[in-house]
Amino acid sequence: MTMTDPIADMFTRIRNAASARHDNVKVPASKVKRAVADVLRAEGFIRGYADEEEGPRSYINLSIMYDQDHRAVLGGIRRVSRPGLRVYVGKGEIPRVYGGLGIAIMSTSQGVMSGREAWRRKIGGEVLGYVW
């Protein structure tokens, strides 16, 4: 089985684990996925992540953050740009998610970052997804 969109697979695994109230979720590792995990950790949607090796394969083990009522802090995560339809925005067109309550994850010339950070640096790029 070939995977055509590994970022969408990562988002789906996180969404499913959060709705099933799992503490951790394991996703196949890549540099872009580590950068997305860094953005999620910096914005407070996950507690953290750790790299794991299982034979020849490497994984990222993400720790999902919950509130006092054991509801996931991450309410939703959605892929925007996909292999069949890439979505690029300029510095003045960076989307706001839920009026600023969520974030846009962007891939820019200076790395993967949140939409707020890209707006502060005045750079555009590819919108990977929305998190709220």
Phi, psi and omega in degrees: 000127177259140180259120183272338182222087183294331179292319177297323177297317178299313180299319180295318178297318179294315180300315181294319180294321179292320180288332177271001178060040174280148178282325183228156173219139182251127178235148176300140188275148168201167181295319181293320179294324175296320179294321176295319178297323176299317179294317179298321179291316181296327180271357174087020179269335174229156179289320181172187178210159178221146177275139179230144176247130174231091184067231181281348184263149174238146183230160171248123179260108182267135176260115184280139182266137179235157176270190184296329181272012181059040170256138182296136175296326178281103182282329180193157179213131186222136177280134180254295179278135182224168183303327181277341181209095179282141181242114179246145177228151175275179184294334180267358184247015183295124186287149172257132183260123181050046176063029179100354180282335178250184179228156170257134176263124186236145172256115184242179177291344179254017177111180179276131182206171178284162178297325178297316180294319177296322178295317178298321181277355179059049176228148177257186179168201181269132178275108181285319182183175177243143175228134177219000000 
